[in-house]
């Protein structure tokens, strides 16, 4: 069988790696009970580190059965429509990380682009994005900045990928996404709102064709509410119904972004619920929900 493994954005900035003395702190938060948590990563997903350890173990266990491994890499610049530095309020302050920016908030001046010439573009972009019914603009904590530690693959998985490459005498297929600062690029096949002048934001026909050639495709990665969800949904929409049943979602190798809450604890966006619905939707379309231990056991 032509078995492929697709690992989506297994990068350090998504890992819930606790910061210790002397570490640079990429993200900090305070729990309702007053406990302060500090992470080395810029956008930690709870459970991601253990997800990638299980994915690494899977690669070592079934590596000789894998014909190809695809790894997507979220790849951003500091100035990005999904980063705080792109935006400012009326006093010139950037939004705090995890701020939703609606088209209405751009239209009424609550948030403006730090580059004035991009204001009209950003307003149209926000309206186009919201019209898809999937997301609003999110000013995430800066993450996966090109050339930084956070852009690198999680250490244990990186080691497993190198061992597989040497044993199989073939290279991992790396697929980059997100380098255009003018659009969010969750899915590996295309940006949320493609930019007409930039082919890298449009449908990745080469990658789609490679996936069509596989007999079985296992999927792992981060986060199940965003980049995994967007990638798999894009594939399902474009690959053809006869190929959808090839996909096996490794549910113990992916985790969602935590809910976005207001100061009073009200849940503004329930990302875990979105991830659960995504998995149910894909199962209804014929994909298999399984685990890393059961896959090809």
C-alpha positions, -999 to +999 in steps of 0.1 A: +000+000+000+010+036-007+007+049+029+013+086+036+015+105+069+005+142+069+017+161+100+003+196+102+024+224+118+043+203+145+063+234+155+078+245+187+056+276+190+025+254+192+040+232+219+029+236+256+065+236+268+068+252+302+094+279+306+120+273+333+146+296+348+167+313+321+143+304+293+128+331+271+091+333+277+070+333+246+036+333+262+023+338+297-012+336+312-028+337+346-054+311+356-086+322+374-071+309+407-042+333+403-016+307+391+007+321+365+018+299+337+048+307+314+056+289+282+086+289+259+063+288+230+045+318+215+011+301+209+009+270+231-018+244+225-026+224+256-016+188+249+004+195+218+038+183+232+024+149+241+006+148+207+039+151+189+056+126+211+030+101+202+034+111+165+072+105+168+065+071+183+042+063+154+069+073+128+094+050+145+069+021+147+055+021+112+083+040+093+091+012+069+055+011+059+054+048+051+060+057+015+059+095+021+057+119+050+044+154+045+050+181+071+034+216+068+052+245+083+034+276+095+058+304+084+052+340+093+068+375+095+064+397+125+042+421+106+013+398+096-025+404+095-028+377+122-002+393+146-007+423+170+020+444+154-002+448+122-029+466+143-033+496+166-061+513+185-068+551+184-039+556+208-014+536+187-014+506+210-013+471+196-041+447+206-033+421+233-027+386+219-059+366+212-079+396+202-107+391+177-108+419+151-141+421+133-149+440+101-172+463+122-143+471+145-122+481+115-150+502+100-157+521+132-120+528+139-117+506+170-088+489+152-067+503+124-038+490+103-004+503+114+003+508+077-024+534+068-025+524+031-037+489+041-068+501+059-092+496+030-077+463+021-080+451+057-117+461+059-125+442+026-104+413+038-123+411+071-156+412+053-145+385+028-132+363+057-164+367+077-185+359+047-169+324+046-185+317+080-154+301+094-134+327+113-129+364+121-094+379+121-075+369+152-045+389+164-026+358+177+005+359+199+034+362+173+043+327+163+063+306+139+085+335+129+108+325+101+143+318+114+134+314+150+133+285+175+095+286+174+095+278+137+114+246+142+098+212+145+093+197+180+125+180+190+114+144+194+094+144+162+123+161+143+145+132+154+120+106+143+117+123+109+154+123+105+156+086+114+129+078+089+146+098+061+179+080+066+163+045+069+140+050+039+166+070+018+140+097+010+133+132+022+103+145+041+080+167+019+079+200+036+050+224+026+053+260+038+024+283+043+017+317+057+045+339+043+021+365+028+014+390+055-019+400+040-039+369+046-043+341+072-032+307+060-045+280+083-050+253+056-021+239+037-039+239+004-048+277+003-051+308+023-084+317+040-087+346+015-063+340-014-044+370-027-048+372-065-012+383-071+004+356-049+002+320-062+015+307-028-019+317-013-039+299-040-048+262-044-017+241-041-024+217-070+009+199-067+003+189-031-033+179-038-021+156-066+004+139-044-023+132-018-045+118-046-018+092-054-019+077-019-039+047-008-041+056+029-033+089+046-029+094+084-032+129+097-017+144+129-008+180+139-018+212+155-043+226+161-074+205+155-095+237+157-075+256+131-047+244+108-056+207+110-093+215+105-087+239+077-063+216+059-084+186+060-116+205+051-098+220+021-086+186+010-121+171+014-135+199-007-110+196-035-096+160-037-127+142-050-152+121-030-135+088-040-103+099-021-119+112+011-122+077+026-084+073+025-080+096+054-074+085+090-075+112+116-052+104+146-073+119+173-046+114+200-021+134+179-040+167+177-055+191+202-076+223+199-068+259+207-084+268+241-117+288+241-115+326+238-132+341+269-142+376+280-130+391+313-161+378+330-154+342+318-180+343+290-169+321+262-166+342+230-154+314+207-155+277+216-126+263+196-127+228+212-163+225+202-154+235+167-127+208+166-151+182+178-177+192+152-149+191+125-140+155+134-177+144+134-182+161+100-152+144+085-163+110+099-197+116+083-179+121+050-161+088+053-129+095+071-118+072+099-112+084+134-085+064+150-054+066+173-017+064+168-016+030+185-044+015+164-033+028+130-017+000+111-014-021+143 
